[in-house]
């Protein structure tokens, strides 16, 4: 493959813009795929073995890609459990609400839990800093 050498600065800028657009599209695809994987893992109660190959076949991606996704998701869930000191049922409730709202944890989120008079509510929403960056 021949090396790409720009002839003008405009050429270089157009190529850089195209690469940014291409990589942003791939990141969006990755985040959507990881939300699908989180939904499946929640339904299957977080199986620890043998799910990667089936997920790769179902989502039509390489098993190594699914392996990276699973590693990220499990590491994030473990940090949620450890950092906040919560039980797995509560963490799964947060994850379930994130998935149903289409909020990827990488993009920033916050949650609030209220309990009073025998009623409880858990609310999950996008982070303010992410919403400001998107505007």
Secondary structure, 3 states (H helix, E strand, C coil): CCCCCCCCHHHHHHHHHHHHHHHHHHHHHHHHHHHHHHHHHHHCCCCCCCCHHHHHHHHCCCHHHHHHHHHHHHHHHHHHHHHHCCCHHHHHHHHHHHHHHCCCHHHCEEEEEEEECCEEEEEEEECHHHHHHHC
